[in-house]
Amino acid sequence: MSRGGLVTAGIALAACRGTLPATEIVVTVDTTFGVPCTIDALHIEATGDGAAMPVEVMPLDADALPGSITLVPRGNPRDVTVTVTGMRAGSVFATARGTASFEHETSLELRFILDRSCIPGPCPAVGVGGYAELPDPQPRRGCGEHGYSWKNALFTVRDACVMREAGMGSVVPGVDEKEALSPLLPAMPFPFWFYGAPVTKVWAGVNGYIGLGDTMPNALKGSVGAARSLGEVGFPGKGVLAFWDDLRTGPAGVCFTLSGQFPDRIIALEETTDRIYLGYGTMTATDINRAKGNNATIGVTDAAMRGCKAMLCSTSGVCQDGAGTPCGYTQFSSMTAQMPFPTLEFDPR
């Protein structure tokens, strides 16, 4: 394929259609899904009047799509059916299929866009016609490699401790200083990317955060001190800080519940979009302002160095320095009481 990291290739199709001239078909592919976080590889199969000829195109990178591949027939096939499959972590994610005829043209484009209509699919090709050039890219989100933007979510996040789902569990009940691996099996139950890298494990910390990494975050107060602004050095790794404070868990501990079905499973981390949701119920404390967040920090953070202080970091995680420097975090609030708490959505860029 052209445009990005995919390689231009020809597919030979064993077939015969008489005396019409040899021709070609240009298959163009784009997607509205994140690349490579939601779709990380393509499988393309072309079937003429003879045997199917598969081509593996993997892996994809962020610049690979839109791209094109040229199918050149061996012999003179009349019709070719092309199936494009978007893969995620080795499994089929979305499928599209279309057929083009070589009967009246010597060069045709068969165009595919992998989107929600292609799950489970197959969805049809979006067009057949003469090929001129690659189409403009489809709008699609990033995989967090450029940071996260936050906004108020449009729905309410349910309390995981009162939900009833097949996949659920809790850790660290009734303790003051402890971290533990997610009780779900596996600990990260579906493919998910955070700050441009896949997440394999989820850790819960008593002090109002989860760590997203292969190793325990080691962000307890005894290790890093009190909560502080994400613009300061302190939280040691990649994490989601729902309410980073000096806390103690109740009898239920930190609850995990996996809800929904493929491709829309969620544990506050959402499967297909890699979004993160934070919801807040009624919180109590001896100091009512502390229950509203005046001793807590809320946001998401990478393990990278800080690009700027919090006062210069925008809601999209970019430093307001004129150079577009990534902050290395996106902070909703720090040490400031909220009236009331919204349901928050962090979107990968």
Secondary structure, 3 states (H helix, E strand, C coil): CCCCCCCCCCCCCEECCCCCCCCEEEEEEEECCCCCCCCCEEEEEEECCCCEEEEEECCCCCCCCCEEEEECCEECCCEEEEEEEEEECCEEEEEEEEEEECCCCCEEEEEEEECHHHCCCCEECCEEECCCCCCCCCCCCCCCCCCEEEEECCCCCCCCCCCCCCEEEEECCCCCCCEEECCCCCCCCCCCEECCEECCCEEEECCCEEEECCCCCCCCHHHHCCCCCCCCCCCCCCEEEEEECCCCCCCCCEEEEEECCCCCCECCEECCCCCEEECCCCCCCCCHHHHCCCCCEEEEECCCCCCCCHHHECCCCEECCCCCCECCEEEEEECCCCCCCCCEEEEEC
